[in-house]
Amino acid sequence: MGIDIEQTRQYYEDIKIEDLCSCDYCKNYYLQVKEAYPLVADYLNELGVDIEKPFETSPLEPDVDGMMEYCLCQYIVLGNVSDELVKKIGSVELRVGTSYPNTNIQGEHFVIDIYPIKLKWILS
């Protein structure tokens, strides 16, 4: 992989809290994901990615037990991917994304999909 880890890390450092989506679904994600999925957070961190700053999330409604599934969460990585990125960390799969909103990034980059993420609904 031709990932530019330092440039990716700088990209995430430049994202401020006010730049993130402010909907309750996303807030619920930001508040818990790093603690709930420390091994995934560590792996993404090795790539320069901050798990608490997703590019996109796709939440489902909370279930009867108050658990919320995010069927897809996406992160931008700067650089390029030369071979297929497929990794499984516990119950979470990571792959190169093929469908995502416009990133508005001019340079070499790609999107990582991680799924599923299941978190307790903690906002009311």
DSSP file with accessible surface (Angstrom, degrees, kcal/mol):
  #  RESIDUE AA STRUCTURE BP1 BP2  ACC     N-H-->O    O-->H-N    N-H-->O    O-->H-N    TCO  KAPPA ALPHA  PHI   PSI    X-CA   Y-CA   Z-CA
    1    1 A M              0   0   93      0, 0.0    80,-0.2     0, 0.0     2,-0.2   0.000 360.0 360.0 360.0 143.5    0.0    0.0    0.0
    2    2 A G  E     +A   80   0A  38     78,-1.9    78,-1.5     2,-0.1     2,-0.3  -0.322 360.0 159.1-104.4  46.9    1.2    3.5   -0.8
    3    3 A I  E     -A   79   0A  28     76,-0.3     2,-1.2    -2,-0.2    76,-0.3  -0.527  39.5-142.1 -74.5 134.3   -0.6    5.1    2.2
    4    4 A D     >  -     0   0   69     74,-2.4     4,-2.6    -2,-0.3    74,-0.3  -0.784  23.7-179.0 -94.6  91.2    0.8    8.5    3.3
    5    5 A I  H  > S+     0   0   64     -2,-1.2     4,-3.0     1,-0.2    -1,-0.2   0.911  76.7  47.9 -62.9 -44.5    0.4    8.0    7.0
    6    6 A E  H  > S+     0   0  131      2,-0.2     4,-2.4     1,-0.2    -1,-0.2   0.914 113.7  46.7 -66.9 -40.2    1.7   11.4    8.1
    7    7 A Q  H  > S+     0   0  106      2,-0.2     4,-2.3     1,-0.2    -1,-0.2   0.903 113.6  49.7 -67.6 -38.3   -0.4   13.3    5.6
    8    8 A T  H  X S+     0   0    0     -4,-2.6     4,-2.2    70,-0.2    -2,-0.2   0.940 110.4  50.2 -63.8 -45.3   -3.5   11.2    6.6
    9    9 A R  H  X S+     0   0   62     -4,-3.0     4,-2.3     1,-0.2    -2,-0.2   0.921 111.3  48.7 -60.0 -42.2   -2.7   11.9   10.3
   10   10 A Q  H  X S+     0   0   91     -4,-2.4     4,-2.0     2,-0.2    -1,-0.2   0.898 106.5  57.0 -65.0 -39.4   -2.5   15.6    9.5
   11   11 A Y  H  X S+     0   0   66     -4,-2.3     4,-0.5     1,-0.2    -1,-0.2   0.936 111.3  42.7 -55.3 -47.0   -5.8   15.5    7.6
   12   12 A Y  H >< S+     0   0    5     -4,-2.2     3,-0.9    36,-0.3    -2,-0.2   0.864 110.2  55.8 -71.7 -34.4   -7.5   14.1   10.7
   13   13 A E  H 3< S+     0   0  109     -4,-2.3    -1,-0.2     1,-0.2    -2,-0.2   0.854 104.2  55.9 -63.6 -32.0   -5.8   16.5   13.1
   14   14 A D  H 3< S+     0   0   92     -4,-2.0     2,-0.6    -5,-0.2    -1,-0.2   0.652  85.6  96.0 -75.9 -14.3   -7.1   19.4   10.9
   15   15 A I    <<  -     0   0   26     -3,-0.9     2,-0.2    -4,-0.5     5,-0.0  -0.672  65.6-156.1 -79.8 120.2  -10.7   18.2   11.4
   16   16 A K    >>  -     0   0  100     -2,-0.6     3,-1.9     1,-0.1     4,-0.6  -0.595  28.1-109.5 -93.0 159.5  -12.3   20.1   14.2
   17   17 A I  G >4 S+     0   0  129      1,-0.3     3,-1.5    -2,-0.2    -1,-0.1   0.895 120.0  57.0 -54.0 -41.1  -15.3   18.9   16.3
   18   18 A E  G 34 S+     0   0  150      1,-0.3    -1,-0.3     4,-0.0     4,-0.1   0.669  98.6  62.1 -69.6 -13.5  -17.5   21.6   14.7
   19   19 A D  G <4 S+     0   0  103     -3,-1.9    -1,-0.3     2,-0.1    -2,-0.2   0.656  89.4  89.4 -81.2 -18.4  -16.6   20.1   11.3
   20   20 A L  S << S-     0   0   22     -3,-1.5    35,-0.1    -4,-0.6    33,-0.0  -0.437  95.8 -87.4 -79.6 156.0  -18.2   16.7   12.2
   21   21 A C        -     0   0   67      1,-0.1    -1,-0.1    -2,-0.1    -2,-0.1  -0.341  34.2-155.2 -58.6 137.9  -21.8   15.9   11.6
   22   22 A S        +     0   0   89     -4,-0.1    -1,-0.1     4,-0.1    -2,-0.0   0.318  49.8 122.2-104.2   9.3  -23.9   17.0   14.6
   23   23 A C  S  > S-     0   0   50      1,-0.1     4,-2.6     4,-0.0     5,-0.2  -0.317  74.0-114.6 -69.3 156.7  -26.8   14.6   14.3
   24   24 A D  H  > S+     0   0   75      1,-0.2     4,-2.6     2,-0.2     5,-0.2   0.849 114.0  58.3 -61.3 -34.8  -27.5   12.4   17.3
   25   25 A Y  H  > S+     0   0   74      2,-0.2     4,-1.5     1,-0.2    -1,-0.2   0.933 111.5  40.9 -61.5 -45.6  -26.6    9.2   15.4
   26   26 A C  H  > S+     0   0   12      2,-0.2     4,-2.9     1,-0.2     5,-0.2   0.909 113.1  53.4 -70.3 -41.2  -23.1   10.5   14.7
   27   27 A K  H  X S+     0   0   89     -4,-2.6     4,-2.3     1,-0.2    -2,-0.2   0.912 106.7  53.4 -57.9 -43.1  -22.7   11.9   18.2
   28   28 A N  H  X S+     0   0    0     -4,-2.6     4,-0.7    -5,-0.2    -1,-0.2   0.906 111.5  46.8 -56.9 -40.9  -23.6    8.5   19.6
   29   29 A Y  H >X S+     0   0    0     -4,-1.5     4,-2.6    -5,-0.2     3,-1.2   0.958 111.3  49.1 -65.5 -53.7  -20.9    7.0   17.4
   30   30 A Y  H 3< S+     0   0   33     -4,-2.9     4,-0.4     1,-0.3    -1,-0.2   0.859 108.7  54.7 -56.1 -39.6  -18.2    9.6   18.2
   31   31 A L  H 3< S+     0   0  113     -4,-2.3    -1,-0.3    -5,-0.2    -2,-0.2   0.691 124.5  17.2 -70.7 -19.1  -18.8    9.2   22.0
   32   32 A Q  H <X S+     0   0   33     -3,-1.2     4,-2.6    -4,-0.7     5,-0.3   0.645  94.7  88.0-126.2 -23.3  -18.3    5.4   22.1
   33   33 A V  H  X S+     0   0    0     -4,-2.6     4,-2.3     1,-0.2     8,-0.2   0.867  89.3  51.0 -61.9 -39.9  -16.5    3.9   19.1
   34   34 A K  H  4 S+     0   0  105     -4,-0.4    -1,-0.2    -5,-0.2     7,-0.2   0.920 117.1  39.9 -64.6 -42.0  -12.9    4.2   20.3
   35   35 A E  H  4 S+     0   0  179     -3,-0.2    -1,-0.2     1,-0.2    -2,-0.2   0.875 117.5  48.7 -73.9 -36.6  -13.6    2.6   23.6
   36   36 A A  H  < S+     0   0   52     -4,-2.6    -2,-0.2     1,-0.2    -1,-0.2   0.799 124.2  29.4 -74.2 -28.6  -16.0    0.0   22.2
   37   37 A Y     X  +     0   0   38     -4,-2.3     4,-2.6    -5,-0.3    -1,-0.2  -0.504  68.3 157.2-131.3  64.6  -13.6   -1.1   19.4
   38   38 A P  H  > S+     0   0   67      0, 0.0     4,-2.5     0, 0.0     5,-0.1   0.848  75.1  51.9 -63.8 -34.2  -10.0   -0.5   20.6
   39   39 A L  H  > S+     0   0  118      2,-0.2     4,-2.1     1,-0.2     5,-0.1   0.894 111.9  46.2 -70.5 -37.1   -8.4   -2.9   18.3
   40   40 A V  H  > S+     0   0    4      2,-0.2     4,-2.8     1,-0.2     5,-0.3   0.931 112.7  51.0 -67.2 -43.5  -10.1   -1.4   15.2
   41   41 A A  H  X S+     0   0    6     -4,-2.6     4,-2.5     1,-0.2    -2,-0.2   0.916 110.3  49.7 -59.5 -42.8   -9.1    2.1   16.5
   42   42 A D  H  X S+     0   0   89     -4,-2.5     4,-1.7     2,-0.2    -1,-0.2   0.911 111.3  48.3 -63.4 -43.8   -5.5    1.0   16.9
   43   43 A Y  H  X S+     0   0   30     -4,-2.1     4,-0.9     2,-0.2     3,-0.2   0.947 113.2  46.7 -63.3 -47.5   -5.4   -0.5   13.4
   44   44 A L  H ><>S+     0   0    0     -4,-2.8     5,-2.6     1,-0.2     3,-1.1   0.905 108.5  56.6 -61.5 -39.3   -6.9    2.7   11.9
   45   45 A N  H ><5S+     0   0   83     -4,-2.5     3,-1.5     1,-0.3    -1,-0.2   0.869  99.1  59.9 -59.8 -36.7   -4.4    4.8   13.9
   46   46 A E  H 3<5S+     0   0  125     -4,-1.7    -1,-0.3     1,-0.3    -2,-0.2   0.796 106.7  47.7 -60.9 -26.6   -1.6    2.9   12.4
   47   47 A L  T <<5S-     0   0   13     -3,-1.1    -1,-0.3    -4,-0.9    -2,-0.2   0.447 125.9-104.3 -90.1  -5.0   -2.8    4.2    9.0
   48   48 A G  T < 5S+     0   0    2     -3,-1.5     2,-0.4    -4,-0.4   -36,-0.3   0.481  77.8 136.5  95.1   4.9   -3.1    7.7   10.4
   49   49 A V      < -     0   0    2     -5,-2.6     2,-0.7    -6,-0.2    -1,-0.3  -0.698  49.6-142.7 -93.6 136.4   -6.9    7.6   10.7
   50   50 A D    >   -     0   0   42     -2,-0.4     3,-2.2     3,-0.2    -9,-0.1  -0.858   6.7-154.3 -96.9 112.1   -8.8    8.8   13.8
   51   51 A I  T 3  S+     0   0    4     -2,-0.7    -1,-0.1     1,-0.3   -18,-0.1   0.753  91.6  63.3 -60.1 -22.4  -11.7    6.5   14.4
   52   52 A E  T 3  S+     0   0   68      1,-0.2    -1,-0.3   -19,-0.1   -22,-0.1   0.432  97.6  59.4 -83.9   4.2  -13.7    9.3   16.1
   53   53 A K  S <  S+     0   0   31     -3,-2.2    -1,-0.2   -33,-0.0    -3,-0.2  -0.528  73.1 179.0-130.9  66.2  -13.8   11.3   12.9
   54   54 A P        -     0   0   13      0, 0.0    21,-0.2     0, 0.0     3,-0.1  -0.313  29.9-142.5 -68.9 152.3  -15.6    9.3   10.3
   55   55 A F  S    S-     0   0   53     19,-2.9     2,-0.3     1,-0.3    20,-0.2   0.870  85.2  -3.6 -75.3 -39.0  -16.2   10.6    6.8
   56   56 A E  E     -B   74   0B  78     18,-1.4    18,-3.1     2,-0.0     2,-0.3  -0.995  61.5-164.6-154.7 144.4  -19.6    8.9    6.7
   57   57 A T  E     -B   73   0B  14     -2,-0.3    16,-0.2    16,-0.2   -31,-0.1  -0.974   9.0-156.5-129.6 152.4  -21.8    6.6    8.8
   58   58 A S  E     -B   72   0B  44     14,-2.2    13,-2.0    -2,-0.3    14,-0.7  -0.804  23.7-174.1-126.9  87.0  -24.9    4.6    7.9
   59   59 A P  E     -B   70   0B  41      0, 0.0    11,-0.2     0, 0.0     2,-0.2  -0.524  13.9-150.8 -85.0 149.7  -26.8    4.0   11.1
   60   60 A L        -     0   0   85      9,-2.7     3,-0.1    -2,-0.2    -2,-0.0  -0.638  40.8 -82.2-100.3 171.1  -29.9    1.8   11.6
   61   61 A E        -     0   0  133     -2,-0.2     8,-0.4     1,-0.1    -1,-0.1  -0.415  55.9 -90.8 -72.3 150.6  -32.5    2.5   14.2
   62   62 A P        -     0   0   43      0, 0.0     6,-0.2     0, 0.0    -1,-0.1  -0.301  45.1-128.5 -59.0 143.3  -31.8    1.3   17.8
   63   63 A D    >   -     0   0   80      4,-3.1     3,-2.1    -3,-0.1     5,-0.0  -0.210  34.3 -85.2 -85.1-176.6  -33.2   -2.1   18.4
   64   64 A V  T 3  S+     0   0  147      1,-0.3    -1,-0.1     2,-0.1     0, 0.0   0.739 129.4  55.2 -64.5 -21.4  -35.4   -3.2   21.4
   65   65 A D  T 3  S-     0   0  117      2,-0.1    -1,-0.3    55,-0.0     3,-0.1   0.355 120.6-107.2 -91.3   4.4  -32.3   -3.7   23.5
   66   66 A G  S <  S+     0   0   20     -3,-2.1    55,-3.4     1,-0.3     2,-0.4   0.654  75.4 137.2  80.2  15.6  -31.1   -0.2   22.9
   67   67 A M  E     - C   0 120B  67     53,-0.2    -4,-3.1    -6,-0.1     2,-0.5  -0.764  39.3-154.7 -96.2 143.2  -28.3   -1.3   20.6
   68   68 A M  E     - C   0 119B   1     51,-3.7    51,-2.9    -2,-0.4     2,-0.5  -0.970   2.5-151.5-120.3 128.2  -27.6    0.6   17.4
   69   69 A E  E     - C   0 118B  64     -2,-0.5    -9,-2.7    -8,-0.4     2,-0.8  -0.856   4.4-158.8-100.8 131.6  -25.9   -0.9   14.4
   70   70 A Y  E     -BC  59 117B   0     47,-3.4    47,-2.1    -2,-0.5     3,-0.1  -0.942   8.6-165.5-102.2 105.6  -23.9    1.2   12.0
   71   71 A C  E    S+     0   0B  52    -13,-2.0     2,-0.3    -2,-0.8    -1,-0.1   0.694  72.5  12.3 -72.6 -14.8  -24.0   -1.0    8.9
   72   72 A L  E     -B   58   0B  42    -14,-0.7   -14,-2.2    43,-0.1     2,-0.4  -0.932  59.9-177.2-160.9 133.3  -21.2    1.0    7.3
   73   73 A C  E     -BD  57 114B   0     41,-2.1    41,-2.8    -2,-0.3     2,-0.4  -0.996  16.9-154.8-131.1 137.7  -18.7    3.6    8.5
   74   74 A Q  E     -BD  56 113B   5    -18,-3.1   -19,-2.9    -2,-0.4   -18,-1.4  -0.912  10.6-173.6-123.6 145.2  -16.2    5.2    6.1
   75   75 A Y  E     - D   0 112B   0     37,-2.1    37,-3.0    -2,-0.4     2,-0.3  -0.990  22.5-126.8-135.2 141.2  -12.8    6.9    6.6
   76   76 A I  E     - D   0 111B   0     -2,-0.4     2,-0.4    35,-0.2    35,-0.2  -0.694  22.0-169.8 -87.9 137.5  -10.6    8.7    4.1
   77   77 A V  E     - D   0 110B   0     33,-2.9    33,-2.4    -2,-0.3     2,-0.3  -0.998  16.8-135.1-127.1 130.1   -7.0    7.6    3.7
   78   78 A L  E    S+ D   0 109B  12     -2,-0.4   -74,-2.4   -74,-0.3     2,-0.3  -0.639  71.2  33.8 -88.6 143.9   -4.5    9.7    1.8
   79   79 A G  E    S-A    3   0A   9     29,-2.6     2,-0.3    -2,-0.3   -76,-0.3  -0.797  95.2 -69.2 111.1-158.5   -2.2    8.0   -0.7
   80   80 A N  E     -A    2   0A  71    -78,-1.5   -78,-1.9    -2,-0.3     2,-0.5  -0.938  27.4-129.2-134.7 160.8   -3.1    5.0   -2.7
   81   81 A V        -     0   0   42     -2,-0.3     3,-0.1   -80,-0.2     4,-0.1  -0.936  17.9-175.1-109.7 120.9   -3.9    1.4   -2.2
   82   82 A S        +     0   0   88     -2,-0.5     2,-0.3     2,-0.1    -1,-0.1   0.729  69.2  27.1 -91.4 -24.4   -1.9   -0.9   -4.4
   83   83 A D  S    S-     0   0   99      1,-0.0     2,-0.1     0, 0.0    -1,-0.1  -0.877 102.5 -71.1-132.6 168.2   -3.5   -4.2   -3.4
   84   84 A E        -     0   0  136     -2,-0.3     2,-0.8     1,-0.1    -2,-0.1  -0.369  41.6-148.1 -62.4 125.8   -6.8   -5.3   -2.0
   85   85 A L        +     0   0   10     -2,-0.1    11,-0.8    -4,-0.1     2,-0.4  -0.880  34.0 151.9 -97.5 106.5   -7.3   -4.2    1.6
   86   86 A V  E     +E   95   0B  72     -2,-0.8     2,-0.3     9,-0.2     9,-0.2  -0.980  10.8 159.4-135.5 123.6   -9.4   -6.7    3.4
   87   87 A K  E     -E   94   0B  85      7,-2.1     7,-2.9    -2,-0.4     2,-0.5  -0.996  25.7-153.4-145.2 145.1   -9.0   -7.2    7.1
   88   88 A K  E     -E   93   0B 129     -2,-0.3     2,-0.5     5,-0.2     5,-0.2  -0.991   9.8-177.8-122.1 125.7  -11.1   -8.7    9.9
   89   89 A I  E >   -E   92   0B  24      3,-3.0     3,-2.2    -2,-0.5     2,-0.2  -0.950  68.1 -52.7-122.7 105.1  -10.6   -7.5   13.4
   90   90 A G  T 3  S-     0   0   68     -2,-0.5     0, 0.0     1,-0.3     0, 0.0  -0.469 122.9 -20.3  61.8-123.5  -13.0   -9.4   15.7
   91   91 A S  T 3  S+     0   0   76     -2,-0.2     2,-0.4    -3,-0.1    -1,-0.3   0.411 119.7  96.9 -94.5   2.5  -16.4   -9.0   14.2
   92   92 A V  E <   -E   89   0B   1     -3,-2.2    -3,-3.0    22,-0.0     2,-0.4  -0.805  57.8-156.1-101.7 131.2  -15.5   -5.9   12.1
   93   93 A E  E     -EF  88 115B  50     22,-3.4    22,-1.8    -2,-0.4     2,-0.4  -0.819   2.5-159.7-102.0 144.5  -14.5   -6.1    8.5
   94   94 A L  E     +EF  87 114B   0     -7,-2.9    -7,-2.1    -2,-0.4     2,-0.3  -0.988  21.6 156.9-122.8 132.9  -12.4   -3.4    6.8
   95   95 A R  E     -EF  86 113B  89     18,-2.2    18,-3.5    -2,-0.4     2,-0.4  -0.967  49.3 -88.8-146.4 162.4  -12.3   -3.0    3.0
   96   96 A V  E     - F   0 112B  30    -11,-0.8    16,-0.3    -2,-0.3     2,-0.1  -0.594  52.7-119.6 -73.1 129.6  -11.6   -0.4    0.4
   97   97 A G        -     0   0    6     14,-4.0    14,-0.4    -2,-0.4     3,-0.1  -0.418  29.5-177.9 -73.0 146.7  -14.8    1.5   -0.3
   98   98 A T  S    S+     0   0  134      1,-0.3     2,-0.4    -2,-0.1    -1,-0.1   0.508  72.2  43.0-117.7 -14.2  -16.4    1.5   -3.7
   99   99 A S  S    S+     0   0   95     12,-0.0    -1,-0.3     2,-0.0     0, 0.0  -0.969  70.6 126.1-139.6 120.4  -19.4    3.7   -3.1
  100  100 A Y        -     0   0   93     -2,-0.4     3,-0.1    -3,-0.1    11,-0.0  -0.980  57.4 -80.4-164.4 162.1  -19.2    7.0   -1.1
  101  101 A P        -     0   0   54      0, 0.0     2,-0.1     0, 0.0   -46,-0.0  -0.221  67.0 -74.0 -64.5 164.3  -20.0   10.7   -1.3
  102  102 A N        -     0   0  120      1,-0.2     0, 0.0     2,-0.1     0, 0.0  -0.363  39.7-157.8 -59.6 128.9  -17.7   13.1   -3.1
  103  103 A T        -     0   0   17      2,-0.2    -1,-0.2    -3,-0.1     3,-0.1   0.653  18.9-140.6 -84.1 -17.9  -14.6   13.6   -0.8
  104  104 A N        +     0   0  125      1,-0.2     2,-0.5     2,-0.1    -2,-0.1   0.767  56.7 135.7  58.3  27.6  -13.6   16.9   -2.4
  105  105 A I        -     0   0   38      1,-0.1    -1,-0.2     2,-0.1    -2,-0.2  -0.925  41.2-164.8-106.7 129.2  -10.0   15.8   -2.1
  106  106 A Q        +     0   0  182     -2,-0.5    -1,-0.1    -3,-0.1     3,-0.1   0.843  63.4  69.4 -82.4 -38.2   -7.8   16.4   -5.2
  107  107 A G  S    S-     0   0   45      1,-0.2     2,-0.1     0, 0.0    -2,-0.1  -0.089 102.5 -60.4 -77.9 178.5   -4.8   14.3   -4.4
  108  108 A E  S    S+     0   0  130    -30,-0.1   -29,-2.6   -28,-0.0     2,-0.3  -0.384  75.5 134.8 -59.0 129.4   -4.4   10.5   -4.3
  109  109 A H  E     -D   78   0B  42    -31,-0.3     2,-0.3    -3,-0.1   -31,-0.2  -0.970  31.4-161.9-165.5 167.6   -6.8    9.0   -1.7
  110  110 A F  E     -D   77   0B  11    -33,-2.4   -33,-2.9    -2,-0.3     2,-0.4  -0.924  21.8-115.2-149.5 173.0   -9.2    6.2   -1.0
  111  111 A V  E     -D   76   0B   0    -14,-0.4   -14,-4.0    -2,-0.3     2,-0.5  -0.940  17.1-148.4-118.3 136.4  -12.0    5.3    1.4
  112  112 A I  E     -DF  75  96B   0    -37,-3.0   -37,-2.1    -2,-0.4     2,-0.4  -0.897   9.2-151.7-101.8 132.6  -12.0    2.5    3.9
  113  113 A D  E     -DF  74  95B  19    -18,-3.5   -18,-2.2    -2,-0.5     2,-0.4  -0.876  12.4-173.1 -97.5 133.3  -15.3    0.9    4.8
  114  114 A I  E     -DF  73  94B   0    -41,-2.8   -41,-2.1    -2,-0.4   -20,-0.2  -0.988  17.1-144.5-124.7 141.5  -15.7   -0.7    8.3
  115  115 A Y  E     + F   0  93B  57    -22,-1.8   -22,-3.4    -2,-0.4   -44,-0.1  -0.968  49.7  10.7-170.3 158.4  -18.7   -2.7    9.3
  116  116 A P        +     0   0   35      0, 0.0     2,-0.5     0, 0.0    -1,-0.3   0.746  56.2 176.2 -81.0 155.3  -20.7   -3.6   11.3
  117  117 A I  E     -C   70   0B   0    -47,-2.1   -47,-3.4    -3,-0.2     2,-0.5  -0.981   9.4-166.2-117.3 126.2  -20.3   -1.4   14.4
  118  118 A K  E     +C   69   0B 109     -2,-0.5     2,-0.3   -49,-0.2   -49,-0.2  -0.971  14.0 168.2-119.9 123.0  -22.7   -2.0   17.2
  119  119 A L  E     -C   68   0B   3    -51,-2.9   -51,-3.7    -2,-0.5     2,-0.2  -0.945  38.8-103.1-131.8 152.5  -23.0    0.5   20.0
  120  120 A K  E     -C   67   0B 102     -2,-0.3     2,-0.8   -53,-0.2   -53,-0.2  -0.469  38.2-117.5 -69.1 138.8  -25.4    1.2   22.8
  121  121 A W        +     0   0   68    -55,-3.4    -1,-0.1     1,-0.2   -96,-0.0  -0.747  44.1 166.5 -78.8 110.8  -27.8    4.1   22.1
  122  122 A I        +     0   0   86     -2,-0.8     2,-0.3     2,-0.0    -1,-0.2   0.487  44.9  84.6-109.3  -4.5  -26.8    6.6   24.9
  123  123 A L              0   0   40    -99,-0.1   -95,-0.0   -98,-0.0   -99,-0.0  -0.742 360.0 360.0 -98.2 147.0  -28.5    9.8   23.7
  124  124 A S              0   0  159     -2,-0.3    -2,-0.0  -100,-0.0  -100,-0.0  -0.760 360.0 360.0-124.9 360.0  -32.1   10.6   24.5
